[in-house]
Amino acid sequence: MFLDFFLLLRQHAIPVTVPEYLTLLAALRSDVGGSSIDGFYALSKTILVKHEQQLDLFDRLFEQYINQRDAGLSAPVPVAPPDWFTQLFDRSANPDDLAAVDAAGGSEALWTLLRDQLERPPVERLNGAGDNDGDLKSGQGDKPDEQGASNKQEGALKVWENRDYRNLDDGLELNTRNLKMALRQLRILTREGAKSELDINSTISQTSRNAGMLDIRMQPVRQNRVKVLLLLDVGGSMDDHIELCSHLFSAARYQFQQLEFFYFHNCVYETLWRDNTRRRERVPTYEVLHKYNRDYKVIFVGDASMSPYELTSPKGSVEHYNEEAGLVWLERFRQQYPSLVWLNPATAGHWRYSQSIQLIRDWSGNRMFPLTLNGLEQAMKSLKNPKVVFDE
């Protein structure tokens, strides 16, 4: 039962498993979701869908499945009860069951009742509604409004057709939850420190060598040892992206144990700062370059939207008279750190219209990525393999 639904989901790349399918069958047998099609829809979505990106596809496949069952169950049902139906009562040895069948009019009367149910549309059968049972279909019935007109209330019968959310895809902007999952791709797991975790493989191996005498072996816990240097653009046009960048900063501090961060405005120059409320307390950029070695993964965050002179000319900064151009300082970072990316919260489709963005893209070797789920995943891959560039 419902095997065709399970196969339909697998055919369209929804990763449902056999244990999940068996869990769904067990839940149906225990009547967890009731006997309605709405209950089956909610129950199957809860058990089989594991990611919010699959919700819209699941709804469309569920609608397809219901329509296919409607077409497949439209064949005429025989008037006379078939042999397999009458044999069910011949095999029954329970006197109470036989008495109940006789009281209902015999096997032919029961078959007539079953045939009426089978000839009704599947949606009506699952909801227990007849052709005129509007109140059972919607749960509300027809309500007369103030003008006396009939105003039918729509229930959850076809909620999969009335989706009130947009298709979820990997191009949507990030929030803290899915951002943390994307940052997890940048992991360098090593075992260092005290041995506090059971090493199952070594324990089994040593116990076998000792002829069954238990020999417990321990090992250090695997931890993410990646080192990240996060440089964030603040102020000006970046004020439009404060919330998104705050989510990124929060997720990065949660995900990376060895995280160093600094602020800059538009482009890095001779100084950076850690506290945006006290921008006068600055750290020389040369000090940052010398303190953090090449093992660090560098992530720039900024919309790269500025006057081109801030990148190409000395004294082009809008805040101070910089003695060296912004691209000169960016090039020092590129020479020091082979694993480097630039995350841009501005819409990628607008990048081509900004000269400053194109300059920074060329400087980074096309390792500027949009601050979306897909863009962040590509950026994390690029930090692990610098040959990975932004695929538009």
Residue, then its C-alpha position, 0 to 999 in steps of 0.5 A: m500500500f502506498l508503494d507507488f507514492f514512495l517510488l514517485l518521491r524517490q523518482h523525483a529525488i526526494p531522499v525518502t528511505v525504506p525505514e521512513y516508508l515503514t514508519l509511515l505505514a506503521a503510523l497509518r495502521s495506528d490511525v495517528g493521522g486519521s482516515s482522511i486524505d488531509g491526515f495522510y498528507a500531513l502525516s506523510k509530509t512530516i515523516l518523509v520530508k527532511h528539508e524545507q527546500q523539498l516542501d514545494l516539490f512534495d506538494r506537487l508530487f502529492e497532487q500528482y499522486i492523488n490525480q493518478r489514483d483518481a484516474g486509476l480507480s475509475a474503472p467500473v466495479p462488478v455488480a456481483p460479488p467476486d469469488w474472493f469476496t464470498q470466500l472470505f465469509d466461507r473461511s470465517a469460523n467466528p460465529d459472531d462475524l457470520a451472524a453480523v453478516d447475516a444481519a446486514g443482509g448477507s455477502e451480496a448486501l455487503w458487496t453492494l455497500l462496498r461497491d458504492q464506496l469504491e465508485r465514489p471519488p477517492v478524495e470523498r472516500l478518504n474524507g468520509a463525505g458523500d456527494n451532498d455532504g459539503d459540511l463533511k468535506s470542508g468541515q464548515g459547510d455552506k455559510p450564508d453571508e449577510q446578503g443571504a448568499s452561500n459562502k462555502q468555506e474551503g478546508a484543508l482538503k487540497v492544501w497542496e494545491n493552495r501553497d501560499y509560499r514561494n518555491l524554496d531554492d538555493g538562491l534565497e538569502l540566508n538566515t542564521r539557521n541555514l547559514k550555520m549549515a552552509l558554513r559547516q562545509l568548511r571543516i578541517l577535523t583533527r584529533e588533538g588534546a585529551k583522549s576522552e572519546l571511545d575508539i570503537n575500532s581500536t577497542i574491537s581490534q585490541t580485544s580480539r587480539n587479547a582473546g576476548m579480554l576487553d581492552i578499552r582504547m580512547q582517542p581525542v574528540r574530533q574538532n573543527r580546527v579551521k582558522v578563519l579571518l573575517l573582514l567585514d565592510v561596515g557603514g555607507s551602502m552596507d547599512d542596507h545589509i546589516e541584518l544579513c551580515s549580523h546573521l553571518f557574523s553570529a553563525a561564524r562565531y558559533q561555527f568556528q572556534q578559531l575566528e578572528f574578525f576586523y572591520f573596514h569601510n569600502c576597502v581595506y587600507e593601512t588600518l582596521w578596527r575591532d569595535n565599530t563603536r570605537r573606530r579610533e582604536r585601530v589596528p595596523t593592517y601590517e600587524v594583521l598580515h604578520k600576526y595571522n599566518r597562511d593557514y588562515k582562511v580569509i573571508f571578506v564581506g562587503d558589497a564592493s560598491m564604491s568609487p573606483y578611485e578608492l581602489t585604483s588611486p592613492k588618496g581616493s578613500v572617502e574617509h582619509y588620505n590613503e597613501e596607497a591605493g586599495l587594490v595595493w592592500l588587497e593584493r597584499f592579502r591575496q599574496q599572504y593568504p591563498s585561501l581567500v573569498w569575497l562574499n557580496p550581499a548585493t544581488a549578483g545580477h547587478w554586479r556587471y553594472s558596477q565598475s568597483i565590483q568588477l575590479i574586485r572580482d578581477w583581483s580575487g580571480n572570480r572568487m566573489f560569491p553572492l551571500t545566498l545559500n548556494g553562493l556561500e556553499q560555493a565559497m566554502k568549497s573555494l576556501k578548501n580548493p582555491k580553484v573553485v570560482f563563482d559559477e553564474 
